[in-house]
Amino acid sequence: MRDMSLANILIAKRREKGVTQDEFAAHVRVSKGSVSKWERGHTFPDIMLLPIIAEYFGITIDQLMSHSPQLSKEGIVRIYTHLAESFAKNPFEEVIEECDALVKRHYSCFEFVLHIALLYRSHSHMAATAERKTQIFQMAIDLCEHILQNCRETQILQSTIYFQALYYMQSGQPEKVIELLCDENQMPFQYCNGGIDYSISSSSLIVAQAHRLLGNTEMAIEIEQVEIFCTLMTMLNSLIAYVRSNFEDYGTVNLAYERAVNLVESFNMRRLYPNNVADLYFWGARMHQAAGESEKAVEALGKYVDVCVNGYFPLTVRGDSFFSKIDSWVAKIDSGLMMHNDATIKEMMKEVMFDPAFDTLRENQEFVSLVEKLKSL
């Protein structure tokens, strides 16, 4: 660990003055070892020594400290690594004291404060008593509360909320996890907006675990099913995007397409939410056509048309024998998936067949038949 400001100033000023560590230590009346630790950033001078040091170098205390609460990411990692190593070889309370001093020094560097909270959680088991362990946990929670009340950086706030939930779980407070991460339906916030947020977030699994501890098994199962569903949709959308963007590498992108098709078939995703499945087959057709594989392109278009014509409407999320709780979740949210116009979607489906990419297929009888099927919509 190194506080670059104070340590570098001490080194620079001592060399500028042309004195050794021994001479500097003798003037301040500390050991050479203490000066060495200051210059390496391992410890800080006692506050009563600051006026003496500043006077010795002919600068103000403000110039000596050159204080900035913000640390670079490299600085945070360096300090974190040093403290983690210190927990392994130094007395626990001594390291806690050092952590506390660093937090006070960089109290508004919220990313750093969060790292200290993580250190408290991961090393709390080293506390001498159960009571002290509880105190360390509370210190971590208090730091998270400080971040939540004062920080404005979204990523740091999200991480803080997640780790605070972990603290609550580890300290046996599942009800606080629900309060922190859920809406009035006791569902994780990321599954409660006006649409489906497909982002994978393990916070939902913490919520499910909290519900189980509170005896809400059915709610826990529902949340786990929703998490699996959203994870599947994220994966499928990512594969579709990969296919759409990499036509030039037919071998690799075709493999991605085949794996996406396997995913669709394995999890009955055509029933779960047919819109994304239709997208997959359309881009699969474009991929094959771009590679000159017209027969495979028509085959993929056949699957696209089949999805559009059979079971697509009304467009919504539907459960099955595995996703038995999905319908319950959909009923709870104001889902953006419900906000569509069937007539508009049907017209868009028909227009797909007039994509210029398929111009060479206009005389293909199977293609013509597929167009007629779409017209039946």
C-alpha positions as a Markdown table, in Angstrom:
| # | Residue | x | y | z |
|---|---|---|---|---|
| 1 | Met | 0.0 | 0.0 | 0.0 |
| 2 | Arg | 1.2 | 3.5 | -0.7 |
| 3 | Asp | -0.3 | 6.9 | -0.2 |
| 4 | Met | 1.4 | 8.5 | -3.1 |
| 5 | Ser | 0.9 | 12.1 | -2.0 |
| 6 | Leu | 2.5 | 12.2 | 1.4 |
| 7 | Ala | 5.1 | 9.5 | 0.8 |
| 8 | Asn | 6.4 | 11.2 | -2.4 |
| 9 | Ile | 6.4 | 14.6 | -0.8 |
| 10 | Leu | 8.5 | 13.4 | 2.1 |
| 11 | Ile | 11.0 | 11.7 | -0.3 |
| 12 | Ala | 11.2 | 14.7 | -2.6 |
| 13 | Lys | 11.6 | 17.2 | 0.2 |
| 14 | Arg | 14.2 | 15.2 | 2.0 |
| 15 | Arg | 16.3 | 14.7 | -1.1 |
| 16 | Glu | 15.8 | 18.4 | -2.0 |
| 17 | Lys | 17.1 | 19.3 | 1.4 |
| 18 | Gly | 20.0 | 16.8 | 1.0 |
| 19 | Val | 19.5 | 14.9 | 4.2 |
| 20 | Thr | 19.5 | 11.2 | 5.0 |
| 21 | Gln | 16.6 | 9.3 | 6.6 |
| 22 | Asp | 18.8 | 9.1 | 9.7 |
| 23 | Glu | 19.2 | 12.9 | 9.9 |
| 24 | Phe | 15.5 | 13.5 | 9.2 |
| 25 | Ala | 14.5 | 11.0 | 11.9 |
| 26 | Ala | 16.9 | 12.6 | 14.4 |
| 27 | His | 15.4 | 16.0 | 13.9 |
| 28 | Val | 11.8 | 14.7 | 14.2 |
| 29 | Arg | 12.8 | 12.4 | 17.1 |
| 30 | Val | 11.6 | 9.2 | 15.6 |
| 31 | Ser | 13.4 | 6.1 | 14.4 |
| 32 | Lys | 14.8 | 5.7 | 11.0 |
| 33 | Gly | 12.4 | 2.8 | 10.6 |
| 34 | Ser | 9.4 | 5.1 | 11.1 |
| 35 | Val | 10.7 | 7.5 | 8.4 |
| 36 | Ser | 11.2 | 4.5 | 6.1 |
| 37 | Lys | 7.6 | 3.4 | 6.6 |
| 38 | Trp | 6.3 | 7.0 | 6.0 |
| 39 | Glu | 8.2 | 7.1 | 2.7 |
| 40 | Arg | 6.9 | 3.8 | 1.6 |
| 41 | Gly | 3.4 | 4.8 | 2.5 |
| 42 | His | 3.0 | 2.0 | 5.0 |
| 43 | Thr | 2.2 | 4.3 | 7.9 |
| 44 | Phe | 1.6 | 8.0 | 8.5 |
| 45 | Pro | 3.3 | 10.5 | 10.9 |
| 46 | Asp | 1.5 | 11.3 | 14.1 |
| 47 | Ile | -0.6 | 14.4 | 13.7 |
| 48 | Met | 1.4 | 16.2 | 16.4 |
| 49 | Leu | 4.5 | 15.8 | 14.2 |
| 50 | Leu | 3.0 | 17.4 | 11.1 |
| 51 | Pro | 3.9 | 21.0 | 12.1 |
| 52 | Ile | 7.5 | 20.0 | 12.9 |
| 53 | Ile | 7.9 | 18.2 | 9.6 |
| 54 | Ala | 6.4 | 21.0 | 7.6 |
| 55 | Glu | 8.6 | 23.6 | 9.4 |
| 56 | Tyr | 11.7 | 21.4 | 8.8 |
| 57 | Phe | 11.0 | 21.4 | 5.0 |
| 58 | Gly | 9.9 | 25.0 | 4.9 |
| 59 | Ile | 6.4 | 24.3 | 3.7 |
| 60 | Thr | 2.8 | 24.5 | 5.1 |
| 61 | Ile | 1.0 | 21.6 | 6.5 |
| 62 | Asp | -1.4 | 21.8 | 3.5 |
| 63 | Gln | 1.5 | 21.5 | 1.1 |
| 64 | Leu | 2.9 | 18.7 | 3.1 |
| 65 | Met | -0.3 | 16.7 | 3.0 |
| 66 | Ser | -1.3 | 17.7 | -0.6 |
| 67 | His | -4.4 | 15.8 | 0.3 |
| 68 | Ser | -6.9 | 14.5 | -2.2 |
| 69 | Pro | -9.6 | 12.0 | -1.1 |
| 70 | Gln | -9.7 | 10.4 | -4.5 |
| 71 | Leu | -7.4 | 7.5 | -5.3 |
| 72 | Ser | -6.7 | 6.1 | -8.7 |
| 73 | Lys | -7.9 | 2.5 | -9.5 |
| 74 | Glu | -4.3 | 1.4 | -9.3 |
| 75 | Gly | -3.9 | 3.1 | -5.9 |
| 76 | Ile | -7.0 | 1.4 | -4.6 |
| 77 | Val | -5.8 | -2.0 | -5.8 |
| 78 | Arg | -2.4 | -1.4 | -4.3 |
| 79 | Ile | -3.8 | -0.5 | -0.9 |
| 80 | Tyr | -6.3 | -3.3 | -1.0 |
| 81 | Thr | -3.6 | -5.8 | -1.7 |
| 82 | His | -1.4 | -4.5 | 1.0 |
| 83 | Leu | -4.2 | -4.7 | 3.6 |
| 84 | Ala | -5.2 | -8.2 | 2.5 |
| 85 | Glu | -1.6 | -9.3 | 3.0 |
| 86 | Ser | -1.5 | -7.5 | 6.4 |
| 87 | Phe | -4.5 | -9.5 | 7.6 |
| 88 | Ala | -2.5 | -12.7 | 6.9 |
| 89 | Lys | 0.6 | -11.7 | 8.9 |
| 90 | Asn | -0.2 | -8.9 | 11.3 |
| 91 | Pro | -2.5 | -8.6 | 14.4 |
| 92 | Phe | -6.1 | -8.3 | 13.4 |
| 93 | Glu | -6.9 | -5.2 | 15.4 |
| 94 | Glu | -3.8 | -3.5 | 14.1 |
| 95 | Val | -4.9 | -3.9 | 10.5 |
| 96 | Ile | -8.5 | -2.8 | 11.4 |
| 97 | Glu | -7.0 | 0.3 | 12.9 |
| 98 | Glu | -5.0 | 1.0 | 9.7 |
| 99 | Cys | -8.2 | 0.4 | 7.6 |
| 100 | Asp | -10.1 | 2.8 | 9.8 |
| 101 | Ala | -7.4 | 5.5 | 9.4 |
| 102 | Leu | -7.4 | 5.1 | 5.6 |
| 103 | Val | -11.2 | 5.3 | 5.4 |
| 104 | Lys | -11.1 | 8.6 | 7.3 |
| 105 | Arg | -8.5 | 9.9 | 5.0 |
| 106 | His | -10.4 | 8.9 | 1.8 |
| 107 | Tyr | -13.9 | 9.1 | 3.1 |
| 108 | Ser | -15.3 | 10.5 | -0.1 |
| 109 | Cys | -13.4 | 8.1 | -2.4 |
| 110 | Phe | -16.4 | 5.8 | -2.5 |
| 111 | Glu | -14.9 | 3.0 | -4.6 |
| 112 | Phe | -12.1 | 2.8 | -2.0 |
| 113 | Val | -14.5 | 2.8 | 0.9 |
| 114 | Leu | -16.4 | -0.1 | -0.7 |
| 115 | His | -13.2 | -2.1 | -1.0 |
| 116 | Ile | -12.6 | -1.6 | 2.8 |
| 117 | Ala | -16.1 | -2.8 | 3.5 |
| 118 | Leu | -15.3 | -5.9 | 1.4 |
| 119 | Leu | -12.2 | -6.4 | 3.5 |
| 120 | Tyr | -14.2 | -6.2 | 6.7 |
| 121 | Arg | -16.6 | -8.8 | 5.5 |
| 122 | Ser | -14.0 | -11.3 | 4.2 |
| 123 | His | -11.8 | -11.0 | 7.3 |
| 124 | Ser | -14.5 | -10.7 | 10.0 |
| 125 | His | -14.0 | -14.4 | 11.0 |
| 126 | Met | -10.6 | -13.4 | 12.3 |
| 127 | Ala | -12.1 | -11.3 | 15.1 |
| 128 | Ala | -11.3 | -12.6 | 18.6 |
| 129 | Thr | -14.9 | -12.8 | 19.8 |
| 130 | Ala | -18.4 | -13.2 | 18.3 |
| 131 | Glu | -19.3 | -9.8 | 19.6 |
| 132 | Arg | -16.3 | -8.2 | 17.8 |
| 133 | Lys | -17.2 | -10.1 | 14.6 |
| 134 | Thr | -20.7 | -8.6 | 14.8 |
| 135 | Gln | -19.1 | -5.2 | 15.2 |
| 136 | Ile | -16.9 | -5.6 | 12.2 |
| 137 | Phe | -20.0 | -6.6 | 10.1 |
| 138 | Gln | -21.8 | -3.5 | 11.3 |
| 139 | Met | -18.8 | -1.4 | 10.3 |
| 140 | Ala | -19.0 | -2.8 | 6.8 |
| 141 | Ile | -22.8 | -2.1 | 6.7 |
| 142 | Asp | -22.2 | 1.5 | 8.0 |
| 143 | Leu | -19.7 | 2.1 | 5.2 |
| 144 | Cys | -22.2 | 0.8 | 2.6 |
| 145 | Glu | -24.8 | 3.1 | 4.1 |
| 146 | His | -22.4 | 6.0 | 3.7 |
| 147 | Ile | -21.8 | 5.2 | 0.1 |
| 148 | Leu | -25.6 | 4.8 | -0.7 |
| 149 | Gln | -26.3 | 8.2 | 1.0 |
| 150 | Asn | -23.6 | 10.2 | -0.7 |
| 151 | Cys | -22.3 | 8.5 | -3.9 |
| 152 | Arg | -23.8 | 9.4 | -7.3 |
| 153 | Glu | -22.0 | 6.8 | -9.4 |
| 154 | Thr | -24.4 | 4.1 | -10.6 |
| 155 | Gln | -21.9 | 1.3 | -10.9 |
| 156 | Ile | -20.6 | 1.8 | -7.4 |
| 157 | Leu | -24.1 | 2.1 | -6.0 |
| 158 | Gln | -25.2 | -1.1 | -7.6 |
| 159 | Ser | -22.1 | -2.9 | -6.3 |
| 160 | Thr | -22.7 | -1.5 | -2.8 |
| 161 | Ile | -26.3 | -2.6 | -2.7 |
| 162 | Tyr | -25.3 | -6.1 | -3.8 |
| 163 | Phe | -22.6 | -6.4 | -1.2 |
| 164 | Gln | -24.8 | -4.9 | 1.5 |
| 165 | Ala | -27.3 | -7.6 | 0.8 |
| 166 | Leu | -24.5 | -10.2 | 1.2 |
| 167 | Tyr | -23.7 | -8.7 | 4.7 |
| 168 | Tyr | -27.4 | -9.0 | 5.7 |
| 169 | Met | -27.5 | -12.6 | 4.6 |
| 170 | Gln | -24.3 | -13.5 | 6.4 |
| 171 | Ser | -25.4 | -11.8 | 9.5 |
| 172 | Gly | -28.8 | -13.6 | 9.5 |
| 173 | Gln | -31.0 | -10.7 | 8.4 |
| 174 | Pro | -32.9 | -12.1 | 5.3 |
| 175 | Glu | -35.8 | -9.7 | 5.9 |
| 176 | Lys | -33.4 | -6.8 | 5.3 |
| 177 | Val | -32.3 | -8.4 | 2.0 |
| 178 | Ile | -36.0 | -8.3 | 0.8 |
| 179 | Glu | -36.3 | -4.7 | 2.0 |
| 180 | Leu | -33.2 | -3.7 | 0.2 |
| 181 | Leu | -33.6 | -5.5 | -3.2 |
| 182 | Cys | -37.3 | -6.0 | -3.8 |
| 183 | Asp | -40.5 | -4.1 | -4.7 |
| 184 | Glu | -43.8 | -4.4 | -3.0 |
| 185 | Asn | -44.4 | -7.8 | -4.6 |
| 186 | Gln | -41.2 | -9.0 | -3.0 |
| 187 | Met | -39.6 | -9.5 | -6.4 |
| 188 | Pro | -36.1 | -8.2 | -7.3 |
| 189 | Phe | -36.2 | -4.7 | -8.7 |
| 190 | Gln | -34.6 | -5.7 | -12.0 |
| 191 | Tyr | -37.7 | -7.9 | -12.8 |
| 192 | Cys | -40.2 | -5.2 | -12.0 |
| 193 | Asn | -39.8 | -2.5 | -14.5 |
| 194 | Gly | -42.0 | -1.7 | -17.5 |
| 195 | Gly | -40.6 | -4.6 | -19.6 |
| 196 | Ile | -38.1 | -7.3 | -19.0 |
| 197 | Asp | -34.5 | -6.5 | -18.0 |
| 198 | Tyr | -32.5 | -9.4 | -19.3 |
| 199 | Ser | -29.4 | -8.4 | -17.4 |
| 200 | Ile | -28.0 | -11.3 | -15.4 |
| 201 | Ser | -27.7 | -10.4 | -11.8 |
| 202 | Ser | -26.9 | -12.8 | -9.0 |
| 203 | Ser | -28.7 | -10.4 | -6.6 |
| 204 | Ser | -31.9 | -12.2 | -7.6 |
| 205 | Leu | -30.4 | -15.5 | -6.3 |
| 206 | Ile | -29.7 | -13.8 | -2.9 |
| 207 | Val | -33.3 | -12.7 | -2.8 |
| 208 | Ala | -34.4 | -16.3 | -3.5 |
| 209 | Gln | -32.2 | -17.5 | -0.7 |
| 210 | Ala | -33.6 | -14.9 | 1.6 |
| 211 | His | -37.1 | -16.0 | 0.8 |
| 212 | Arg | -36.2 | -19.6 | 1.6 |
| 213 | Leu | -34.8 | -18.7 | 5.0 |
| 214 | Leu | -38.1 | -16.8 | 5.7 |
| 215 | Gly | -40.1 | -19.9 | 4.7 |
| 216 | Asn | -41.3 | -18.4 | 1.4 |
| 217 | Thr | -40.4 | -21.4 | -0.8 |
| 218 | Glu | -42.9 | -20.7 | -3.6 |
| 219 | Met | -41.6 | -17.2 | -4.0 |
| 220 | Ala | -38.0 | -18.4 | -4.0 |
| 221 | Ile | -38.8 | -20.9 | -6.8 |
| 222 | Glu | -40.6 | -18.2 | -8.8 |
| 223 | Ile | -37.5 | -15.9 | -8.6 |
| 224 | Glu | -35.2 | -18.7 | -9.6 |
| 225 | Gln | -37.3 | -19.5 | -12.6 |
| 226 | Val | -37.4 | -15.9 | -13.7 |
| 227 | Glu | -33.6 | -15.7 | -13.3 |
| 228 | Ile | -33.1 | -18.8 | -15.5 |
| 229 | Phe | -35.6 | -17.4 | -18.1 |
| 230 | Cys | -33.9 | -14.0 | -18.2 |
| 231 | Thr | -30.5 | -15.7 | -18.5 |
| 232 | Leu | -31.7 | -17.8 | -21.4 |
| 233 | Met | -33.1 | -14.7 | -23.2 |
| 234 | Thr | -29.8 | -12.8 | -22.6 |
| 235 | Met | -27.8 | -15.7 | -24.1 |
| 236 | Leu | -30.2 | -16.1 | -27.1 |
| 237 | Asn | -30.1 | -12.3 | -27.8 |
| 238 | Ser | -26.3 | -12.4 | -27.6 |
| 239 | Leu | -26.1 | -15.3 | -30.1 |
| 240 | Ile | -28.5 | -13.5 | -32.5 |
| 241 | Ala | -26.3 | -10.4 | -32.3 |
| 242 | Tyr | -23.2 | -12.4 | -33.0 |
| 243 | Val | -24.8 | -14.1 | -36.0 |
| 244 | Arg | -26.1 | -10.7 | -37.3 |
| 245 | Ser | -22.6 | -9.1 | -37.1 |
| 246 | Asn | -20.3 | -11.8 | -38.4 |
| 247 | Phe | -21.6 | -13.0 | -41.8 |
| 248 | Glu | -18.0 | -12.9 | -43.2 |
| 249 | Asp | -16.9 | -15.8 | -41.0 |
| 250 | Tyr | -19.5 | -18.3 | -42.1 |
| 251 | Gly | -18.0 | -21.3 | -40.4 |
| 252 | Thr | -17.9 | -19.8 | -36.9 |
| 253 | Val | -21.2 | -17.8 | -37.2 |
| 254 | Asn | -23.0 | -20.9 | -38.4 |
| 255 | Leu | -21.8 | -22.8 | -35.4 |
| 256 | Ala | -23.2 | -20.0 | -33.2 |
| 257 | Tyr | -26.5 | -20.2 | -35.1 |
| 258 | Glu | -26.7 | -24.0 | -34.6 |
| 259 | Arg | -26.0 | -23.6 | -30.9 |
| 260 | Ala | -28.7 | -21.0 | -30.6 |
| 261 | Val | -31.2 | -23.3 | -32.3 |
| 262 | Asn | -30.2 | -26.1 | -29.9 |
| 263 | Leu | -30.8 | -23.7 | -27.0 |
| 264 | Val | -34.3 | -22.8 | -28.4 |
| 265 | Glu | -35.2 | -26.4 | -28.8 |
| 266 | Ser | -33.8 | -27.6 | -25.4 |
| 267 | Phe | -35.7 | -25.0 | -23.4 |
| 268 | Asn | -38.9 | -24.8 | -25.5 |
| 269 | Met | -38.2 | -21.1 | -26.1 |
| 270 | Arg | -40.6 | -20.9 | -29.0 |
| 271 | Arg | -43.4 | -21.2 | -26.5 |
| 272 | Leu | -41.7 | -19.1 | -23.8 |
| 273 | Tyr | -41.4 | -16.0 | -26.0 |
| 274 | Pro | -41.6 | -16.5 | -29.8 |
| 275 | Asn | -40.5 | -13.1 | -30.9 |
| 276 | Asn | -36.8 | -13.7 | -30.2 |
| 277 | Val | -37.0 | -17.2 | -31.8 |
| 278 | Ala | -38.4 | -15.6 | -35.0 |
| 279 | Asp | -35.5 | -13.2 | -35.0 |
| 280 | Leu | -33.0 | -16.0 | -34.8 |
| 281 | Tyr | -34.4 | -17.8 | -37.8 |
| 282 | Phe | -34.6 | -14.6 | -39.8 |
| 283 | Trp | -30.9 | -13.8 | -39.2 |
| 284 | Gly | -30.0 | -17.5 | -39.8 |
| 285 | Ala | -31.7 | -17.2 | -43.2 |
| 286 | Arg | -29.7 | -14.0 | -43.9 |
| 287 | Met | -26.5 | -15.7 | -42.9 |
| 288 | His | -27.0 | -18.7 | -45.1 |
| 289 | Gln | -28.1 | -16.5 | -48.1 |
| 290 | Ala | -25.0 | -14.3 | -47.7 |
| 291 | Ala | -22.9 | -17.5 | -47.9 |
| 292 | Gly | -24.7 | -18.7 | -51.0 |
| 293 | Glu | -26.5 | -21.5 | -49.2 |
| 294 | Ser | -29.9 | -20.8 | -50.6 |
| 295 | Glu | -31.4 | -24.1 | -49.7 |
| 296 | Lys | -30.5 | -23.6 | -46.0 |
| 297 | Ala | -31.7 | -20.0 | -46.2 |
| 298 | Val | -35.2 | -21.2 | -47.4 |
| 299 | Glu | -35.2 | -23.8 | -44.6 |
| 300 | Ala | -34.5 | -21.1 | -42.0 |
| 301 | Leu | -37.2 | -18.9 | -43.5 |
| 302 | Gly | -39.6 | -21.8 | -43.2 |
| 303 | Lys | -38.9 | -22.0 | -39.5 |
| 304 | Tyr | -39.4 | -18.2 | -39.3 |
| 305 | Val | -42.8 | -18.4 | -41.0 |
| 306 | Asp | -43.9 | -21.3 | -38.9 |
| 307 | Val | -43.1 | -19.4 | -35.7 |
| 308 | Cys | -45.0 | -16.3 | -37.0 |
| 309 | Val | -48.1 | -18.2 | -38.2 |
| 310 | Asn | -48.4 | -20.8 | -35.4 |
| 311 | Gly | -48.7 | -19.7 | -31.8 |
| 312 | Tyr | -47.1 | -16.3 | -32.0 |
| 313 | Phe | -50.1 | -14.3 | -31.0 |
| 314 | Pro | -51.0 | -13.0 | -28.5 |
| 315 | Leu | -47.4 | -12.0 | -28.0 |
| 316 | Thr | -46.5 | -12.5 | -24.3 |
| 317 | Val | -44.3 | -14.6 | -22.1 |
| 318 | Arg | -45.8 | -18.0 | -21.5 |
| 319 | Gly | -44.7 | -20.7 | -19.0 |
| 320 | Asp | -44.5 | -24.4 | -19.5 |
| 321 | Ser | -44.1 | -27.5 | -17.4 |
| 322 | Phe | -40.6 | -26.4 | -16.3 |
| 323 | Phe | -41.3 | -22.6 | -16.0 |
| 324 | Ser | -44.4 | -23.2 | -14.0 |
| 325 | Lys | -44.1 | -19.8 | -12.2 |
| 326 | Ile | -43.4 | -17.5 | -15.1 |
| 327 | Asp | -47.0 | -16.7 | -15.7 |
| 328 | Ser | -47.4 | -15.6 | -12.1 |
| 329 | Trp | -44.5 | -13.2 | -12.5 |
| 330 | Val | -45.8 | -11.8 | -15.8 |
| 331 | Ala | -49.1 | -11.1 | -14.1 |
| 332 | Lys | -47.3 | -9.0 | -11.4 |
| 333 | Ile | -45.5 | -6.7 | -13.7 |
| 334 | Asp | -46.5 | -3.9 | -16.0 |
| 335 | Ser | -44.6 | -5.6 | -18.8 |
| 336 | Gly | -43.6 | -3.7 | -21.9 |
| 337 | Leu | -44.0 | -7.0 | -23.8 |
| 338 | Met | -47.8 | -6.5 | -23.6 |
| 339 | Met | -47.5 | -3.0 | -25.2 |
| 340 | His | -47.7 | -3.9 | -28.9 |
| 341 | Asn | -50.0 | -3.7 | -31.9 |
| 342 | Asp | -50.7 | -7.1 | -33.5 |
| 343 | Ala | -51.5 | -5.6 | -36.9 |
| 344 | Thr | -48.3 | -3.6 | -37.0 |
| 345 | Ile | -46.2 | -6.7 | -36.1 |
| 346 | Lys | -47.9 | -8.8 | -38.8 |
| 347 | Glu | -47.1 | -6.2 | -41.4 |
| 348 | Met | -43.5 | -6.2 | -40.3 |
| 349 | Met | -43.4 | -10.0 | -40.6 |
| 350 | Lys | -44.6 | -9.8 | -44.2 |
| 351 | Glu | -42.1 | -7.1 | -45.1 |
| 352 | Val | -39.2 | -9.4 | -43.9 |
| 353 | Met | -39.8 | -11.6 | -47.0 |
| 354 | Phe | -39.2 | -8.6 | -49.3 |
| 355 | Asp | -35.8 | -8.0 | -47.8 |
| 356 | Pro | -33.4 | -7.4 | -50.8 |
| 357 | Ala | -31.1 | -10.1 | -49.4 |
| 358 | Phe | -33.7 | -12.7 | -50.6 |
| 359 | Asp | -34.2 | -11.2 | -54.2 |
| 360 | Thr | -32.5 | -14.3 | -55.8 |
| 361 | Leu | -35.2 | -16.5 | -54.1 |
| 362 | Arg | -38.2 | -14.8 | -55.8 |
| 363 | Glu | -38.6 | -17.7 | -58.3 |
| 364 | Asn | -38.1 | -20.4 | -55.7 |
| 365 | Gln | -41.4 | -22.2 | -55.3 |
| 366 | Glu | -40.9 | -23.0 | -51.7 |
| 367 | Phe | -40.0 | -19.4 | -51.0 |
| 368 | Val | -43.2 | -18.2 | -52.8 |
| 369 | Ser | -45.2 | -20.6 | -50.7 |
| 370 | Leu | -43.8 | -19.2 | -47.5 |
| 371 | Val | -44.7 | -15.7 | -48.7 |
| 372 | Glu | -48.3 | -16.8 | -49.2 |
| 373 | Lys | -48.4 | -18.3 | -45.7 |
| 374 | Leu | -47.4 | -15.0 | -44.2 |
| 375 | Lys | -50.1 | -13.3 | -46.2 |
| 376 | Ser | -52.6 | -15.4 | -44.4 |
| 377 | Leu | -51.8 | -13.4 | -41.3 |
